[in-house]
Amino acid sequence: MLCELHITNFALIDSITISFTDGLNVFTGATGVGKSLIMGALNFLLGSRIGNDIVRTDQKEARVSGVFFIKNDAVRKDLEVMLNDTVEEEVILQRSIDRNGRNKSSLNSNPITVTLLKEIGNRLVNIHGQHEHESLIEPSYQLSILDRFGNANEVRNEFSSIYRIAVEKERYLNSLKENESLRKREIDLCRFEVNEIENAAIKPGESDALEEEQNVLANSEKIKTTAYECFDNIYEADNSIIERLREIATELEGISSFDKHFTPLAEGCNQSIYQLEEISVELRKNAEKCNVNPERLSEVEERLDTIQKLCNKYGNTIDDVLAHYKKSKKKLEQLVSEDEDLENIEEELCKLRNDVIKRGNSLTKLRTKAATKLSKLVKDELGDLSINNGQFEVEVSGHSMDRKEGNLLKLEDVSSSGFDDVEFMFSANAGEKVKPLRKIASGGEMSRVILVLKRQLAMADNTPVLVFDEIDSNIGGRMGKVVGEKLKTVSDHHQIICITHLPQIASYADQHMKVDKKVAGNKTSTEIYELSEKEQMEEIADMIRGDEKSNVTRKQAKEMINDAKKFSNNRMGN
């Protein structure tokens, strides 16, 4: 149960603490005093989105916290699964928002995400909004109601998960099939490119070495002739350079005895002779090994031509060609893998389709069973709400298939919610056939059907706290007593928090709180306080006649409260 709700700097609320009791907690107050702020604060605490304009004027942040006492072991275990931690009986949720829109959420003072806060909130509190009749006309919402009533949400979630996997697998398979001819062409192209580059066996830097060798081979005859001629001129021929240099060195040595300045010149000539002798040796060696080889020249030119053709196709350099080779090889492996996967994916998809059918049929059975039960329960209660000849049926229709039809199942014919379409069918008058509720029900009839559905959902629900925001919309005073009795019945198993305008409903409160607005100076504040028995009578009298309240209306209010107490006592006696 929700034990306490602390609200600070939230719109018109300065700081209030609301203590709740087991059973039926009722809020009343004139229009515009801020009753909706209670629902807004609770929704905010439970993870709903809200703008930073909710922060009270001149304040830095709005803050809401709630103290919950968890009696239900199943609920506590669900929270422990969410949190992956032990959960005590007392849980404190807190959330704040500052003027910059920054949110902070915590559980027992430990920070949590808003997503986790919302999951926890959904397990602890179920809020039925005042505009829910607008959603009830939608078949998808009717389907959600039926699944909640029939405890089919777990099976539905399992179906949705398998269905989404199957849809993704089918989408991938279709893309493979649609691109099959293109993929085969790409495989042929990539295989050709990979083979061509592999067969060429090119290496980094190879073209530079080949171009150098080609230059030598193409000019080998000239190189050989020139090298021999230079060798002859330096060393071998008559009157060679070395022979003449020796003569010069001898002459210089002769005159150096007269003038020592010529000694280093003679030595320089001798050093030059040694260097020229080494040069001549190298010239002869190079000339001897320089062979004219037309066959090798042809081979080198062919190899360079092969490399150039590859560069023209796949890049400007050998490095570019090798990079293209790696890319093509990787793409080829991927394409071949996709081609090989085609058959495997078809088998996998067939199994997934069979699983979708199996789980979908199980879901349909649960819904059909729940529809029969819910139809009877709602029909039986319509008389209590003055629809004496009312008929109500939950119609379940759609695709039901045998497992053997897995290959024939078209996933696009169903949805992630299952094979079924659900329609709430209704008739208010005897002899009239049931028709879709969304097409024929009046506002008052719609509100009464919603009331019955909410009560049945509440009875089937193990969420500890149920909140009804203005459940009396479009319901007159005559029906208020019935609504109050039904809320009182539900409060045997759930804590109920209810906002109402009807005195008949308010009279059934185990705890009655009044919402009021106060103006001090230039500041308006919303206040909430618990009513004593006498104050409750006065408030109900106000709700009956407003400012025209009299002893007669007080007597009426007292009778309403006494009738509510008798109803409770009689039920307890039973």
VOGU-3710 file (C-alpha; in Angstrom, 3 decimals, decimal comma):
1> mlcelhitnf> 0,000/0,000/0,000  0,946/3,657/-0,374  1,511/4,883/3,174  2,577/8,476/2,562  2,935/10,891/-0,321  5,203/13,949/0,129  4,789/16,744/-2,438  7,022/19,836/-2,469  6,999/22,881/-4,799  4,707/21,120/-7,255
11> alidsitisf> 2,632/23,741/-9,138  0,349/25,326/-6,474  1,525/22,947/-3,739  4,126/24,329/-1,315  4,725/21,307/0,870  2,222/18,687/1,946  2,323/15,173/3,341  -0,658/12,914/2,695  -1,062/9,826/4,861  -3,176/7,049/3,365
21> tdglnvftga> -5,017/4,164/4,932  -5,961/0,671/3,788  -9,230/0,510/1,938  -10,913/3,429/0,170  -9,199/6,843/0,225  -11,330/9,616/-1,290  -10,360/13,139/-2,358  -13,031/15,774/-2,881  -13,048/19,519/-3,441  -14,484/22,212/-5,638
31> tgvgkslimg> -13,539/22,437/-9,295  -10,213/24,212/-9,790  -8,788/23,781/-6,282  -6,072/21,387/-7,456  -7,378/17,823/-7,122  -5,710/16,980/-10,425  -2,361/17,969/-8,889  -2,561/14,905/-6,631  -2,835/12,689/-9,697  -0,160/14,716/-11,475
41> alnfllgsri> 2,265/14,348/-8,581  1,590/10,616/-8,285  2,002/10,107/-12,034  5,263/12,070/-11,898  6,528/9,921/-9,028  5,716/6,778/-11,006  7,743/7,828/-14,077  5,436/9,860/-16,321  6,887/12,686/-18,380  6,321/16,212/-17,146
51> gndivrtdqk> 7,582/19,680/-18,072  9,767/21,869/-15,876  6,935/24,423/-15,729  5,458/22,278/-12,945  8,110/23,698/-10,579  6,457/26,230/-8,250  7,175/29,892/-8,992  10,424/31,169/-7,397  11,518/27,633/-6,441  14,468/25,649/-7,811
61> earvsgvffi> 12,915/22,206/-8,041  9,751/20,172/-7,507  10,033/16,972/-5,523  7,670/14,062/-4,849  8,328/11,005/-2,700  6,183/8,053/-1,733  6,490/5,498/1,065  5,113/2,089/0,080  4,566/-0,891/2,364  4,612/-4,109/0,314
71> kndavrkdle> 2,603/-6,919/1,869  2,325/-9,099/-1,236  5,255/-11,535/-1,595  4,682/-11,896/-5,362  4,962/-8,138/-5,852  8,134/-8,000/-3,762  9,665/-10,866/-5,766  8,863/-9,066/-9,031  10,656/-5,968/-7,737  13,636/-8,076/-6,665
81> vmlndtveee> 13,879/-9,427/-10,235  13,768/-5,868/-11,624  16,405/-4,619/-9,187  18,468/-7,807/-8,928  18,552/-7,167/-5,189  16,646/-7,894/-2,015  13,605/-5,683/-1,404  12,360/-4,934/2,096  8,698/-4,445/2,984  9,129/-0,656/3,062
91> vilqrsidrn> 10,120/1,026/-0,192  10,687/4,765/-0,660  10,495/6,188/-4,178  11,583/9,769/-4,867  11,749/11,931/-7,966  12,593/15,583/-8,570  12,798/17,965/-11,523  14,578/21,328/-11,596  13,946/24,426/-13,686  16,371/23,171/-16,365
101> grnksslnsn> 14,309/20,003/-16,767  16,880/17,718/-15,108  15,302/14,682/-13,444  16,581/12,698/-10,483  15,022/9,425/-9,348  15,871/7,157/-6,448  14,757/4,029/-4,649  15,582/3,956/-0,934  18,051/6,826/-1,566  19,841/4,874/-4,342
111> pitvtllkei> 19,764/6,544/-7,795  17,745/4,745/-10,495  16,761/5,561/-14,074  13,332/6,937/-14,948  12,760/3,803/-17,053  13,306/1,570/-14,027  11,210/3,914/-11,895  8,338/3,506/-14,351  8,640/-0,292/-14,301  8,548/-0,280/-10,507
121> gnrlvnihgq> 5,650/2,169/-10,489  3,608/0,016/-12,878  4,019/-2,927/-10,503  2,962/-0,956/-7,446  0,198/1,325/-8,744  -2,431/1,077/-11,482  -3,972/4,427/-12,426  -7,346/4,571/-14,187  -7,621/8,020/-15,756  -10,734/10,125/-16,190
131> heheslieps> -10,346/10,082/-19,991  -10,110/6,316/-20,229  -13,463/6,090/-22,048  -11,718/7,741/-25,018  -9,282/4,820/-25,147  -11,959/2,180/-24,616  -13,377/2,728/-28,091  -10,077/1,546/-29,594  -10,004/-2,217/-30,347  -6,291/-2,333/-29,490
141> yqlsildrfg> -7,062/-1,029/-25,987  -9,917/-3,515/-25,651  -7,430/-6,260/-26,498  -5,094/-4,994/-23,749  -7,970/-5,038/-21,249  -8,832/-8,629/-22,163  -5,184/-9,726/-21,830  -4,898/-8,061/-18,426  -8,108/-9,698/-17,258  -7,081/-13,128/-18,545
151> nanevrnefs> -3,507/-12,883/-17,175  -2,299/-13,344/-20,748  0,331/-10,600/-20,793  3,241/-12,982/-20,192  2,196/-15,249/-23,068  1,562/-12,159/-25,215  5,062/-10,810/-24,488  6,593/-14,191/-25,382  4,612/-14,235/-28,628  5,658/-10,655/-29,450
161> siyriaveke> 9,314/-11,500/-28,923  9,216/-14,561/-31,208  7,096/-12,700/-33,759  9,576/-9,814/-34,009  12,470/-12,248/-34,471  10,522/-14,032/-37,217  9,691/-10,736/-38,958  13,346/-9,667/-38,932  14,412/-13,085/-40,220  11,810/-12,958/-42,985
171> rylnslkene> 12,850/-9,437/-43,942  16,483/-10,601/-44,187  15,481/-13,670/-46,220  13,426/-11,565/-48,625  16,321/-9,182/-49,138  18,571/-12,151/-49,951  16,067/-13,515/-52,434  15,383/-10,146/-54,042  19,107/-9,567/-54,538  19,973/-13,139/-55,497
181> slrkreidlc> 20,731/-12,470/-59,182  22,681/-9,319/-58,292  24,551/-11,214/-55,593  25,562/-13,948/-58,063  26,884/-11,315/-60,473  28,804/-9,697/-57,642  30,213/-13,081/-56,628  31,454/-13,693/-60,185  32,992/-10,215/-60,361  34,679/-10,432/-56,957
191> rfevneiena> 35,960/-13,939/-57,666  37,434/-12,765/-61,009  39,148/-9,789/-59,360  40,522/-11,877/-56,493  41,835/-14,583/-58,875  43,362/-12,034/-61,253  45,290/-10,294/-58,470  46,242/-13,559/-56,760  47,564/-15,032/-60,032  49,631/-11,929/-60,685
201> aikpgesdal> 51,309/-12,407/-57,267  52,467/-8,809/-57,136  54,509/-7,530/-54,220  54,940/-4,080/-52,673  57,760/-2,108/-54,350  58,073/-4,635/-57,199  57,512/-2,143/-60,020  60,379/0,123/-58,879  62,866/-2,755/-59,012  61,559/-3,906/-62,399
211> eeeqnvlans> 61,744/-0,417/-63,902  65,363/-0,151/-62,764  66,206/-3,542/-64,267  64,377/-2,644/-67,497  66,483/0,502/-67,859  69,686/-1,501/-67,488  68,630/-4,235/-69,911  67,426/-1,797/-72,544  70,807/-0,005/-72,551  73,120/-2,974/-71,843
221> ekikttayec> 75,062/-2,776/-75,112  75,845/0,913/-74,674  76,730/0,328/-70,999  79,142/-2,517/-71,912  80,847/-0,585/-74,748  81,229/2,608/-72,727  82,583/0,776/-69,674  85,279/-1,008/-71,778  86,249/2,250/-73,511  86,617/4,031/-70,209
231> fdniyeadns> 88,647/1,114/-68,838  90,993/1,299/-71,852  91,410/5,052/-71,614  92,168/4,967/-67,912  94,324/1,848/-67,684  94,831/-0,443/-70,683  95,540/1,736/-73,755  98,909/3,195/-74,795  99,418/6,605/-73,278  96,515/5,866/-70,829
241> iierlreiat> 95,507/8,370/-68,156  97,249/6,370/-65,421  100,455/6,072/-67,475  100,540/9,830/-68,138  99,711/10,589/-64,481  102,645/8,436/-63,364  104,933/10,484/-65,600  103,598/13,721/-64,082  104,089/12,356/-60,563  107,690/11,409/-61,391
251> elegissfdk> 108,409/14,913/-62,753  106,928/16,557/-59,647  108,908/14,308/-57,334  112,058/15,357/-59,239  111,567/19,102/-58,667  110,310/18,675/-55,099  113,964/18,224/-54,016  114,442/21,852/-55,056  111,132/23,122/-53,764  109,247/21,223/-51,095
261> hftplaegcn> 105,950/22,897/-52,122  105,708/20,328/-54,982  105,903/17,312/-52,653  102,146/17,286/-51,758  101,301/17,744/-55,415  103,317/14,652/-56,329  101,626/12,724/-53,507  98,208/13,878/-54,768  99,046/12,482/-58,199  100,022/9,133/-56,678
271> qsiyqleeis> 96,746/9,036/-54,692  94,816/9,727/-57,873  96,632/6,860/-59,584  95,489/4,463/-56,811  91,872/5,689/-57,147  91,916/5,417/-60,933  93,265/1,865/-60,678  90,291/0,957/-58,409  87,900/2,631/-60,812  89,359/0,742/-63,753
281> velrknaekc> 88,971/-2,581/-61,913  85,265/-1,817/-61,263  84,758/-0,691/-64,855  86,094/-3,987/-66,175  83,995/-6,045/-63,749  80,790/-4,206/-64,673  81,560/-4,426/-68,364  82,185/-8,172/-68,122  78,941/-8,932/-66,250  76,800/-6,638/-68,363
291> nvnperlsev> 75,233/-9,069/-70,795  72,796/-8,191/-73,552  69,668/-10,349/-72,735  66,650/-9,698/-74,988  64,694/-12,593/-73,420  64,968/-11,166/-69,885  64,144/-7,691/-71,161  60,963/-9,088/-72,704  60,034/-10,822/-69,444  60,525/-7,611/-67,422
301> eerldtiqkl> 58,503/-5,545/-69,871  55,665/-8,118/-69,828  55,677/-8,088/-66,012  55,566/-4,296/-65,931  52,722/-4,359/-68,413  50,794/-6,808/-66,205  51,300/-4,572/-63,179  50,270/-1,485/-65,125  47,032/-3,153/-66,281  46,190/-4,054/-62,673
311> cnkygntidd> 46,926/-0,486/-61,590  44,719/0,870/-64,363  41,859/-1,348/-63,074  42,235/-1,241/-59,311  44,312/1,797/-58,354  47,296/3,952/-59,212  49,875/1,928/-57,301  50,604/-1,646/-56,271  49,546/-0,740/-52,715  46,163/0,371/-54,095
321> vlahykkskk> 45,787/-2,912/-55,992  46,604/-4,980/-52,879  44,112/-2,937/-50,826  41,430/-3,588/-53,447  42,304/-7,292/-53,303  41,672/-7,441/-49,560  38,367/-5,595/-49,928  37,175/-7,834/-52,775  38,184/-10,986/-50,951  36,272/-9,943/-47,818
331> kleqlvsede> 33,214/-9,041/-49,889  33,430/-12,351/-51,749  33,474/-14,285/-48,471  30,421/-12,332/-47,256  28,497/-12,871/-50,492  29,289/-16,585/-50,558  28,239/-16,838/-46,905  24,904/-15,132/-47,667  24,361/-17,487/-50,563  25,043/-20,498/-48,361
341> dlenieeelc> 22,865/-19,046/-45,570  19,804/-18,783/-47,799  18,787/-22,402/-47,303  19,581/-22,365/-43,580  17,547/-19,193/-43,044  14,558/-20,704/-44,807  14,694/-23,647/-42,393  15,074/-21,345/-39,398  12,162/-19,183/-40,548  9,939/-22,229/-40,944
351> klrndvikrg> 10,676/-23,197/-37,325  10,003/-19,646/-36,177  6,694/-19,574/-38,054  5,685/-22,819/-36,358  6,619/-21,305/-33,001  4,616/-18,171/-33,805  1,585/-20,324/-34,636  1,960/-22,450/-31,506  2,239/-19,452/-29,185  -0,400/-17,502/-31,106
361> nsltklrtka> -2,880/-20,356/-30,776  -2,134/-20,599/-27,053  -2,767/-16,862/-26,747  -6,038/-17,191/-28,651  -7,214/-19,952/-26,296  -6,443/-17,791/-23,259  -8,304/-14,867/-24,796  -11,308/-16,934/-25,787  -11,595/-18,317/-22,267  -11,135/-14,858/-20,726
371> atklsklvkd> -13,657/-13,343/-23,160  -16,353/-15,817/-22,108  -15,726/-15,145/-18,426  -15,497/-11,347/-18,758  -18,640/-11,205/-20,908  -20,680/-12,964/-18,220  -19,261/-10,907/-15,339  -19,928/-7,579/-17,075  -23,401/-8,630/-18,190  -24,305/-9,710/-14,653
381> elgdlsinng> -23,343/-6,292/-13,272  -25,087/-4,144/-15,869  -28,374/-4,518/-14,013  -26,818/-3,026/-10,886  -26,052/0,042/-12,994  -29,630/0,404/-14,284  -28,978/-1,226/-17,650  -31,448/-4,004/-16,846  -31,713/-5,513/-20,305  -28,086/-4,869/-21,207
391> qfevevsghs> -26,050/-7,361/-23,178  -22,257/-7,423/-23,314  -20,030/-9,739/-25,293  -16,294/-9,803/-25,929  -15,879/-10,927/-29,517  -12,566/-12,565/-30,386  -11,870/-13,080/-34,089  -8,823/-13,520/-36,268  -6,426/-16,103/-37,677  -6,164/-19,467/-35,960
401> mdrkegnllk> -3,860/-21,989/-37,655  -2,578/-25,493/-37,236  1,140/-25,881/-36,662  1,520/-27,790/-39,935  0,756/-24,570/-41,805  4,004/-22,907/-40,725  5,258/-22,470/-44,283  1,923/-20,920/-45,296  1,758/-18,339/-42,492  2,125/-14,788/-43,753
411> ledvsssgfd> 3,559/-12,756/-40,915  2,165/-9,551/-42,370  -1,366/-10,952/-41,832  -0,890/-10,916/-38,055  0,726/-8,507/-35,598  3,014/-8,541/-32,580  -0,082/-8,727/-30,343  -1,220/-12,054/-31,809  -3,686/-13,489/-34,309  -6,757/-11,954/-32,720
421> dvefmfsana> -8,983/-8,922/-33,149  -11,115/-8,022/-30,156  -14,312/-5,999/-30,144  -16,505/-5,169/-27,142  -20,104/-5,699/-28,251  -22,983/-4,021/-26,426  -26,726/-3,607/-26,422  -28,647/-1,529/-23,863  -32,140/-2,631/-24,860  -34,037/-5,895/-24,988
431> gekvkplrki> -34,418/-7,356/-28,460  -31,538/-5,394/-29,908  -28,558/-7,254/-31,313  -25,190/-6,470/-29,808  -23,109/-4,053/-31,833  -19,648/-2,543/-31,314  -19,642/-0,567/-28,053  -17,715/2,260/-29,703  -20,508/2,835/-32,209  -23,690/2,748/-30,135
441> asggemsrvi> -23,056/3,449/-26,425  -24,009/6,850/-24,988  -21,632/8,723/-22,706  -23,421/7,509/-19,585  -23,585/3,924/-20,815  -19,925/4,029/-21,751  -18,981/5,293/-18,286  -20,968/2,527/-16,594  -19,409/-0,173/-18,786  -15,963/1,255/-17,995
451> lvlkrqlama> -16,807/1,138/-14,295  -17,718/-2,546/-14,495  -14,621/-3,333/-16,554  -12,401/-1,481/-14,094  -13,917/-3,361/-11,192  -13,393/-6,704/-12,887  -9,832/-5,787/-13,827  -9,194/-4,706/-10,263  -10,536/-8,004/-8,919  -8,243/-9,898/-11,313
461> dntpvlvfde> -5,262/-7,618/-10,673  -2,668/-8,087/-7,927  -1,326/-4,542/-8,220  -1,431/-3,272/-4,602  -2,686/0,278/-5,270  -5,509/1,211/-7,639  -6,139/4,867/-8,445  -9,422/6,114/-9,948  -9,296/9,676/-11,238  -12,877/11,016/-11,411
471> idsniggrmg> -14,466/7,632/-12,021  -17,861/9,346/-11,842  -17,551/11,098/-15,236  -20,942/11,018/-17,037  -22,559/9,202/-14,093  -25,517/10,785/-12,312  -26,243/10,825/-8,609  -28,498/7,767/-8,759  -25,585/5,615/-9,870  -23,176/7,079/-7,329
481> kvvgeklktv> -24,344/4,715/-4,599  -23,711/1,685/-6,814  -20,288/2,988/-7,805  -19,430/3,585/-4,149  -20,451/0,040/-3,242  -18,364/-1,443/-6,017  -15,308/0,609/-5,071  -15,804/-0,473/-1,476  -15,889/-4,096/-2,611  -12,655/-3,722/-4,565
491> sdhhqiicit> -10,998/-2,086/-1,554  -11,242/-5,402/0,294  -8,287/-6,605/-1,759  -6,618/-3,375/-2,906  -5,858/0,038/-1,550  -8,067/2,452/-3,488  -7,337/6,139/-4,092  -10,251/7,949/-5,694  -11,058/11,510/-6,792  -14,803/12,123/-7,039
501> hlpqiasyad> -17,460/14,828/-7,385  -20,291/12,601/-6,194  -21,324/12,666/-2,516  -22,701/9,139/-2,854  -19,184/7,833/-3,626  -17,493/10,011/-1,002  -19,741/8,605/1,722  -18,067/5,178/1,351  -14,603/6,536/2,167  -12,509/4,879/4,853
511> qhmkvdkkva> -10,495/8,097/4,760  -11,905/11,296/3,312  -9,547/14,132/2,338  -10,534/17,552/1,131  -8,552/19,571/-1,390  -8,832/23,332/-1,022  -7,171/26,469/-2,322  -5,866/29,273/-0,113  -4,670/32,766/-1,063  -2,207/34,503/1,273
521> gnktsteiye> -0,943/37,869/0,088  -0,299/37,398/-3,619  0,405/33,687/-3,344  -2,059/30,856/-4,061  -1,556/27,439/-2,490  -3,343/24,113/-2,665  -3,936/22,438/0,691  -5,096/18,949/1,608  -6,384/17,818/4,963  -8,096/14,761/6,396
531> lsekeqmeei> -11,704/15,194/7,466  -13,164/14,106/10,777  -16,583/12,412/10,803  -18,308/15,752/11,387  -16,222/17,480/8,709  -16,973/14,642/6,300  -20,698/15,164/6,839  -20,308/18,904/6,183  -18,256/18,251/3,020  -20,826/15,789/1,672
541> admirgdeks> -23,584/18,290/2,438  -21,581/20,877/0,478  -21,308/18,414/-2,402  -25,113/17,978/-2,360  -26,158/21,656/-2,394  -23,014/23,792/-2,269  -23,569/27,231/-0,745  -27,274/26,414/-0,240  -26,379/23,804/2,356  -28,994/23,384/5,103
551> nvtrkqakem> -29,947/21,074/7,927  -31,870/19,048/5,354  -28,755/18,480/3,256  -26,782/17,697/6,416  -29,388/15,071/7,250  -29,078/13,675/3,724  -25,307/13,570/4,102  -25,579/11,759/7,441  -27,973/9,219/5,902  -25,530/8,608/3,027
561> indakkfsnn> -22,688/7,985/5,476  -24,844/5,692/7,605  -26,013/3,729/4,559  -22,376/3,288/3,526  -21,468/2,041/6,995  -24,392/-0,418/6,940  -23,203/-1,737/3,580  -19,710/-2,265/4,961  -20,943/-3,857/8,178  -23,268/-6,206/6,314
571> rmgn> -20,444/-7,343/4,069  -18,183/-7,909/7,047  -20,956/-9,855/8,725  -21,274/-12,044/5,685
//
